[in-house]
Amino acid sequence: MNEDTLKGQWKQLSGKVKEKWGKLTDDDLKVAEGSSEYLAGKVQERYGVAKDEAERQVKEFRKEFEHYDRKH
């Protein structure tokens, strides 16, 4: 899933982001608007993980959503 697709589906996806990373605020999600880089930074900040770990989690989440999106 590319960044444009992610941004286009952000409203639908933001609920799933909130389920996965409940410490993120609605404001975090509003500002992120589909930016993987911003989202990874917020995951890093809120969960105290290393940058590469946060990026890995966001990348994995995007893959999971892409797989789910293709099935439905």
Biopython code that builds the backbone (N, CA, C, O; Angstrom):
import numpy as np
from Bio.PDB.StructureBuilder import StructureBuilder

atoms = [
    (1, "MET", "N", (0.861, -1.173, 0.000)),
    (1, "MET", "CA", (0.000, 0.000, 0.000)),
    (1, "MET", "C", (0.902, 1.228, 0.000)),
    (1, "MET", "O", (1.784, 1.375, 0.847)),
    (2, "ASN", "N", (0.664, 2.088, -0.952)),
    (2, "ASN", "CA", (1.491, 3.285, -1.005)),
    (2, "ASN", "C", (0.906, 4.380, -0.105)),
    (2, "ASN", "O", (-0.208, 4.261, 0.405)),
    (3, "GLU", "N", (1.673, 5.425, 0.069)),
    (3, "GLU", "CA", (1.294, 6.516, 0.983)),
    (3, "GLU", "C", (-0.001, 7.207, 0.544)),
    (3, "GLU", "O", (-0.803, 7.597, 1.393)),
    (4, "ASP", "N", (-0.216, 7.364, -0.760)),
    (4, "ASP", "CA", (-1.441, 8.001, -1.252)),
    (4, "ASP", "C", (-2.670, 7.166, -0.925)),
    (4, "ASP", "O", (-3.701, 7.706, -0.524)),
    (5, "THR", "N", (-2.567, 5.851, -1.094)),
    (5, "THR", "CA", (-3.672, 4.951, -0.754)),
    (5, "THR", "C", (-3.960, 5.023, 0.733)),
    (5, "THR", "O", (-5.116, 5.076, 1.152)),
    (6, "LEU", "N", (-2.912, 5.024, 1.517)),
    (6, "LEU", "CA", (-3.058, 5.110, 2.966)),
    (6, "LEU", "C", (-3.789, 6.388, 3.361)),
    (6, "LEU", "O", (-4.697, 6.354, 4.191)),
    (7, "LYS", "N", (-3.403, 7.496, 2.780)),
    (7, "LYS", "CA", (-4.063, 8.763, 3.085)),
    (7, "LYS", "C", (-5.519, 8.752, 2.644)),
    (7, "LYS", "O", (-6.383, 9.298, 3.331)),
    (8, "GLY", "N", (-5.791, 8.135, 1.504)),
    (8, "GLY", "CA", (-7.145, 8.083, 0.992)),
    (8, "GLY", "C", (-8.088, 7.260, 1.854)),
    (8, "GLY", "O", (-9.293, 7.512, 1.876)),
    (9, "GLN", "N", (-7.550, 6.284, 2.558)),
    (9, "GLN", "CA", (-8.360, 5.410, 3.393)),
    (9, "GLN", "C", (-8.174, 5.704, 4.881)),
    (9, "GLN", "O", (-8.519, 4.880, 5.727)),
    (10, "TRP", "N", (-7.638, 6.858, 5.191)),
    (10, "TRP", "CA", (-7.249, 7.151, 6.564)),
    (10, "TRP", "C", (-8.418, 7.114, 7.550)),
    (10, "TRP", "O", (-8.258, 6.606, 8.660)),
    (11, "LYS", "N", (-9.581, 7.633, 7.179)),
    (11, "LYS", "CA", (-10.704, 7.640, 8.125)),
    (11, "LYS", "C", (-11.074, 6.228, 8.515)),
    (11, "LYS", "O", (-11.294, 5.948, 9.693)),
    (12, "GLN", "N", (-11.147, 5.340, 7.550)),
    (12, "GLN", "CA", (-11.459, 3.937, 7.830)),
    (12, "GLN", "C", (-10.334, 3.301, 8.648)),
    (12, "GLN", "O", (-10.583, 2.558, 9.598)),
    (13, "LEU", "N", (-9.130, 3.597, 8.274)),
    (13, "LEU", "CA", (-7.968, 2.986, 8.893)),
    (13, "LEU", "C", (-7.686, 3.512, 10.290)),
    (13, "LEU", "O", (-7.146, 2.782, 11.121)),
    (14, "SER", "N", (-8.037, 4.754, 10.566)),
    (14, "SER", "CA", (-7.689, 5.348, 11.864)),
    (14, "SER", "C", (-8.325, 4.592, 13.028)),
    (14, "SER", "O", (-7.741, 4.539, 14.110)),
    (15, "GLY", "N", (-9.491, 4.015, 12.837)),
    (15, "GLY", "CA", (-10.097, 3.202, 13.891)),
    (15, "GLY", "C", (-9.268, 1.976, 14.203)),
    (15, "GLY", "O", (-9.117, 1.598, 15.365)),
    (16, "LYS", "N", (-8.731, 1.356, 13.169)),
    (16, "LYS", "CA", (-7.881, 0.185, 13.358)),
    (16, "LYS", "C", (-6.544, 0.573, 13.985)),
    (16, "LYS", "O", (-5.976, -0.186, 14.771)),
    (17, "VAL", "N", (-6.046, 1.756, 13.634)),
    (17, "VAL", "CA", (-4.818, 2.257, 14.250)),
    (17, "VAL", "C", (-5.053, 2.438, 15.747)),
    (17, "VAL", "O", (-4.209, 2.067, 16.564)),
    (18, "LYS", "N", (-6.190, 3.002, 16.097)),
    (18, "LYS", "CA", (-6.534, 3.245, 17.503)),
    (18, "LYS", "C", (-6.661, 1.920, 18.266)),
    (18, "LYS", "O", (-6.271, 1.834, 19.431)),
    (19, "GLU", "N", (-7.208, 0.889, 17.609)),
    (19, "GLU", "CA", (-7.302, -0.433, 18.245)),
    (19, "GLU", "C", (-5.914, -0.992, 18.538)),
    (19, "GLU", "O", (-5.673, -1.544, 19.612)),
    (20, "LYS", "N", (-5.014, -0.848, 17.586)),
    (20, "LYS", "CA", (-3.671, -1.407, 17.748)),
    (20, "LYS", "C", (-2.817, -0.602, 18.727)),
    (20, "LYS", "O", (-2.114, -1.167, 19.565)),
    (21, "TRP", "N", (-2.886, 0.709, 18.610)),
    (21, "TRP", "CA", (-2.072, 1.591, 19.454)),
    (21, "TRP", "C", (-2.999, 2.523, 20.229)),
    (21, "TRP", "O", (-3.145, 3.693, 19.877)),
    (22, "GLY", "N", (-3.609, 2.013, 21.260)),
    (22, "GLY", "CA", (-4.595, 2.754, 22.043)),
    (22, "GLY", "C", (-4.065, 3.984, 22.761)),
    (22, "GLY", "O", (-4.845, 4.841, 23.175)),
    (23, "LYS", "N", (-2.758, 4.083, 22.914)),
    (23, "LYS", "CA", (-2.191, 5.260, 23.576)),
    (23, "LYS", "C", (-2.143, 6.478, 22.663)),
    (23, "LYS", "O", (-1.898, 7.591, 23.130)),
    (24, "LEU", "N", (-2.374, 6.281, 21.367)),
    (24, "LEU", "CA", (-2.395, 7.417, 20.446)),
    (24, "LEU", "C", (-3.698, 8.181, 20.633)),
    (24, "LEU", "O", (-4.765, 7.586, 20.791)),
    (25, "THR", "N", (-3.600, 9.468, 20.612)),
    (25, "THR", "CA", (-4.794, 10.304, 20.801)),
    (25, "THR", "C", (-5.485, 10.566, 19.468)),
    (25, "THR", "O", (-4.916, 10.345, 18.399)),
    (26, "ASP", "N", (-6.716, 11.039, 19.557)),
    (26, "ASP", "CA", (-7.436, 11.432, 18.346)),
    (26, "ASP", "C", (-6.685, 12.545, 17.615)),
    (26, "ASP", "O", (-6.666, 12.587, 16.385)),
    (27, "ASP", "N", (-6.072, 13.436, 18.377)),
    (27, "ASP", "CA", (-5.277, 14.505, 17.764)),
    (27, "ASP", "C", (-4.071, 13.933, 17.016)),
    (27, "ASP", "O", (-3.735, 14.402, 15.928)),
    (28, "ASP", "N", (-3.419, 12.916, 17.599)),
    (28, "ASP", "CA", (-2.299, 12.264, 16.913)),
    (28, "ASP", "C", (-2.758, 11.732, 15.560)),
    (28, "ASP", "O", (-2.087, 11.921, 14.545)),
    (29, "LEU", "N", (-3.902, 11.070, 15.561)),
    (29, "LEU", "CA", (-4.410, 10.464, 14.332)),
    (29, "LEU", "C", (-4.826, 11.517, 13.321)),
    (29, "LEU", "O", (-4.640, 11.346, 12.117)),
    (30, "LYS", "N", (-5.389, 12.604, 13.820)),
    (30, "LYS", "CA", (-5.817, 13.682, 12.930)),
    (30, "LYS", "C", (-4.602, 14.307, 12.240)),
    (30, "LYS", "O", (-4.632, 14.578, 11.039)),
    (31, "VAL", "N", (-3.553, 14.528, 12.995)),
    (31, "VAL", "CA", (-2.344, 15.133, 12.423)),
    (31, "VAL", "C", (-1.645, 14.149, 11.486)),
    (31, "VAL", "O", (-1.110, 14.553, 10.454)),
    (32, "ALA", "N", (-1.645, 12.874, 11.833)),
    (32, "ALA", "CA", (-0.960, 11.862, 11.017)),
    (32, "ALA", "C", (-1.546, 11.780, 9.612)),
    (32, "ALA", "O", (-0.801, 11.711, 8.635)),
    (33, "GLU", "N", (-2.853, 11.787, 9.502)),
    (33, "GLU", "CA", (-3.552, 11.712, 8.216)),
    (33, "GLU", "C", (-2.886, 10.779, 7.224)),
    (33, "GLU", "O", (-2.731, 11.125, 6.053)),
    (34, "GLY", "N", (-2.495, 9.611, 7.676)),
    (34, "GLY", "CA", (-1.946, 8.610, 6.774)),
    (34, "GLY", "C", (-0.443, 8.645, 6.595)),
    (34, "GLY", "O", (0.091, 7.862, 5.808)),
    (35, "SER", "N", (0.257, 9.515, 7.289)),
    (35, "SER", "CA", (1.713, 9.586, 7.169)),
    (35, "SER", "C", (2.361, 8.501, 8.021)),
    (35, "SER", "O", (2.314, 8.551, 9.250)),
    (36, "SER", "N", (2.960, 7.531, 7.361)),
    (36, "SER", "CA", (3.621, 6.441, 8.081)),
    (36, "SER", "C", (4.756, 6.957, 8.953)),
    (36, "SER", "O", (4.971, 6.466, 10.062)),
    (37, "GLU", "N", (5.467, 7.932, 8.456)),
    (37, "GLU", "CA", (6.597, 8.488, 9.202)),
    (37, "GLU", "C", (6.122, 9.144, 10.497)),
    (37, "GLU", "O", (6.697, 8.915, 11.562)),
    (38, "TYR", "N", (5.081, 9.953, 10.404)),
    (38, "TYR", "CA", (4.541, 10.618, 11.588)),
    (38, "TYR", "C", (3.987, 9.576, 12.562)),
    (38, "TYR", "O", (4.219, 9.657, 13.769)),
    (39, "LEU", "N", (3.257, 8.603, 12.026)),
    (39, "LEU", "CA", (2.672, 7.566, 12.869)),
    (39, "LEU", "C", (3.756, 6.795, 13.613)),
    (39, "LEU", "O", (3.625, 6.534, 14.809)),
    (40, "ALA", "N", (4.818, 6.434, 12.914)),
    (40, "ALA", "CA", (5.926, 5.722, 13.553)),
    (40, "ALA", "C", (6.551, 6.575, 14.656)),
    (40, "ALA", "O", (6.912, 6.056, 15.713)),
    (41, "GLY", "N", (6.679, 7.868, 14.418)),
    (41, "GLY", "CA", (7.221, 8.767, 15.442)),
    (41, "GLY", "C", (6.347, 8.811, 16.676)),
    (41, "GLY", "O", (6.853, 8.839, 17.798)),
    (42, "LYS", "N", (5.039, 8.816, 16.480)),
    (42, "LYS", "CA", (4.121, 8.838, 17.623)),
    (42, "LYS", "C", (4.114, 7.499, 18.359)),
    (42, "LYS", "O", (4.011, 7.467, 19.585)),
    (43, "VAL", "N", (4.221, 6.398, 17.621)),
    (43, "VAL", "CA", (4.319, 5.079, 18.268)),
    (43, "VAL", "C", (5.596, 5.036, 19.102)),
    (43, "VAL", "O", (5.591, 4.561, 20.237)),
    (44, "GLN", "N", (6.675, 5.531, 18.536)),
    (44, "GLN", "CA", (7.947, 5.583, 19.262)),
    (44, "GLN", "C", (7.806, 6.398, 20.545)),
    (44, "GLN", "O", (8.246, 5.972, 21.613)),
    (45, "GLU", "N", (7.196, 7.557, 20.431)),
    (45, "GLU", "CA", (7.039, 8.466, 21.569)),
    (45, "GLU", "C", (6.114, 7.883, 22.641)),
    (45, "GLU", "O", (6.468, 7.870, 23.820)),
    (46, "ARG", "N", (4.959, 7.414, 22.252)),
    (46, "ARG", "CA", (3.962, 6.949, 23.226)),
    (46, "ARG", "C", (4.304, 5.619, 23.881)),
    (46, "ARG", "O", (3.951, 5.374, 25.035)),
    (47, "TYR", "N", (5.002, 4.755, 23.127)),
    (47, "TYR", "CA", (5.286, 3.418, 23.642)),
    (47, "TYR", "C", (6.738, 3.229, 24.071)),
    (47, "TYR", "O", (7.094, 2.171, 24.590)),
    (48, "GLY", "N", (7.574, 4.233, 23.864)),
    (48, "GLY", "CA", (8.962, 4.165, 24.315)),
    (48, "GLY", "C", (9.782, 3.090, 23.619)),
    (48, "GLY", "O", (10.653, 2.470, 24.230)),
    (49, "VAL", "N", (9.499, 2.872, 22.335)),
    (49, "VAL", "CA", (10.271, 1.898, 21.577)),
    (49, "VAL", "C", (11.267, 2.630, 20.688)),
    (49, "VAL", "O", (11.138, 3.828, 20.438)),
    (50, "ALA", "N", (12.256, 1.888, 20.220)),
    (50, "ALA", "CA", (13.258, 2.469, 19.323)),
    (50, "ALA", "C", (12.618, 2.831, 17.985)),
    (50, "ALA", "O", (11.584, 2.284, 17.601)),
    (51, "LYS", "N", (13.254, 3.756, 17.293)),
    (51, "LYS", "CA", (12.732, 4.227, 16.012)),
    (51, "LYS", "C", (12.543, 3.078, 15.026)),
    (51, "LYS", "O", (11.506, 2.990, 14.368)),
    (52, "ASP", "N", (13.541, 2.194, 14.920)),
    (52, "ASP", "CA", (13.426, 1.092, 13.964)),
    (52, "ASP", "C", (12.298, 0.132, 14.340)),
    (52, "ASP", "O", (11.654, -0.436, 13.458)),
    (53, "GLU", "N", (12.056, -0.052, 15.625)),
    (53, "GLU", "CA", (10.953, -0.905, 16.075)),
    (53, "GLU", "C", (9.607, -0.264, 15.742)),
    (53, "GLU", "O", (8.692, -0.948, 15.282)),
    (54, "ALA", "N", (9.481, 1.022, 15.968)),
    (54, "ALA", "CA", (8.232, 1.722, 15.640)),
    (54, "ALA", "C", (7.975, 1.658, 14.138)),
    (54, "ALA", "O", (6.845, 1.420, 13.710)),
    (55, "GLU", "N", (9.009, 1.868, 13.343)),
    (55, "GLU", "CA", (8.855, 1.790, 11.890)),
    (55, "GLU", "C", (8.465, 0.379, 11.452)),
    (55, "GLU", "O", (7.651, 0.212, 10.543)),
    (56, "ARG", "N", (9.042, -0.632, 12.092)),
    (56, "ARG", "CA", (8.709, -2.018, 11.780)),
    (56, "ARG", "C", (7.242, -2.294, 12.087)),
    (56, "ARG", "O", (6.542, -2.918, 11.289)),
    (57, "GLN", "N", (6.778, -1.825, 13.246)),
    (57, "GLN", "CA", (5.379, -2.040, 13.624)),
    (57, "GLN", "C", (4.427, -1.381, 12.635)),
    (57, "GLN", "O", (3.427, -1.985, 12.246)),
    (58, "VAL", "N", (4.719, -0.166, 12.226)),
    (58, "VAL", "CA", (3.854, 0.542, 11.283)),
    (58, "VAL", "C", (3.881, -0.156, 9.925)),
    (58, "VAL", "O", (2.844, -0.303, 9.278)),
    (59, "LYS", "N", (5.050, -0.578, 9.500)),
    (59, "LYS", "CA", (5.166, -1.291, 8.222)),
    (59, "LYS", "C", (4.352, -2.586, 8.269)),
    (59, "LYS", "O", (3.631, -2.902, 7.322)),
    (60, "GLU", "N", (4.467, -3.325, 9.353)),
    (60, "GLU", "CA", (3.716, -4.572, 9.513)),
    (60, "GLU", "C", (2.212, -4.300, 9.532)),
    (60, "GLU", "O", (1.435, -5.049, 8.940)),
    (61, "PHE", "N", (1.811, -3.243, 10.204)),
    (61, "PHE", "CA", (0.389, -2.866, 10.248)),
    (61, "PHE", "C", (-0.119, -2.568, 8.836)),
    (61, "PHE", "O", (-1.206, -3.003, 8.457)),
    (62, "ARG", "N", (0.661, -1.835, 8.074)),
    (62, "ARG", "CA", (0.260, -1.513, 6.697)),
    (62, "ARG", "C", (0.091, -2.778, 5.871)),
    (62, "ARG", "O", (-0.851, -2.885, 5.086)),
    (63, "LYS", "N", (1.003, -3.745, 6.041)),
    (63, "LYS", "CA", (0.894, -5.016, 5.327)),
    (63, "LYS", "C", (-0.369, -5.766, 5.730)),
    (63, "LYS", "O", (-1.074, -6.303, 4.876)),
    (64, "GLU", "N", (-0.655, -5.804, 7.026)),
    (64, "GLU", "CA", (-1.852, -6.477, 7.521)),
    (64, "GLU", "C", (-3.106, -5.833, 6.946)),
    (64, "GLU", "O", (-4.021, -6.536, 6.517)),
    (65, "PHE", "N", (-3.156, -4.513, 6.933)),
    (65, "PHE", "CA", (-4.327, -3.817, 6.419)),
    (65, "PHE", "C", (-4.469, -4.052, 4.921)),
    (65, "PHE", "O", (-5.582, -4.228, 4.426)),
    (66, "GLU", "N", (-3.365, -4.057, 4.201)),
    (66, "GLU", "CA", (-3.420, -4.294, 2.757)),
    (66, "GLU", "C", (-3.977, -5.683, 2.481)),
    (66, "GLU", "O", (-4.795, -5.863, 1.579)),
    (67, "HIS", "N", (-3.534, -6.660, 3.257)),
    (67, "HIS", "CA", (-4.030, -8.029, 3.107)),
    (67, "HIS", "C", (-5.522, -8.091, 3.430)),
    (67, "HIS", "O", (-6.284, -8.728, 2.703)),
    (68, "TYR", "N", (-5.941, -7.444, 4.499)),
    (68, "TYR", "CA", (-7.343, -7.411, 4.885)),
    (68, "TYR", "C", (-8.176, -6.701, 3.823)),
    (68, "TYR", "O", (-9.258, -7.166, 3.465)),
    (69, "ASP", "N", (-7.681, -5.597, 3.329)),
    (69, "ASP", "CA", (-8.393, -4.794, 2.336)),
    (69, "ASP", "C", (-8.627, -5.575, 1.048)),
    (69, "ASP", "O", (-9.671, -5.420, 0.414)),
    (70, "ARG", "N", (-7.688, -6.398, 0.661)),
    (70, "ARG", "CA", (-7.832, -7.202, -0.556)),
    (70, "ARG", "C", (-8.896, -8.274, -0.398)),
    (70, "ARG", "O", (-9.552, -8.644, -1.371)),
    (71, "LYS", "N", (-9.075, -8.779, 0.821)),
    (71, "LYS", "CA", (-10.069, -9.824, 1.071)),
    (71, "LYS", "C", (-11.479, -9.271, 1.102)),
    (71, "LYS", "O", (-12.433, -10.007, 0.850)),
    (72, "HIS", "N", (-11.634, -7.982, 1.406)),
    (72, "HIS", "CA", (-12.971, -7.409, 1.580)),
    (72, "HIS", "C", (-13.276, -6.402, 0.554)),
    (72, "HIS", "O", (-14.364, -5.825, 0.560)),
]
sb = StructureBuilder()
sb.init_structure("model")
sb.init_model(0)
sb.init_chain("A")
sb.init_seg("    ")
for serial, (resi, resn, name, xyz) in enumerate(atoms, 1):
    if name == "N":
        sb.init_residue(resn, " ", resi, " ")
    sb.init_atom(name, np.array(xyz, "f"), 0.0, 1.0, " ", f" {name:<3s}", serial, name[0])
structure = sb.get_structure()
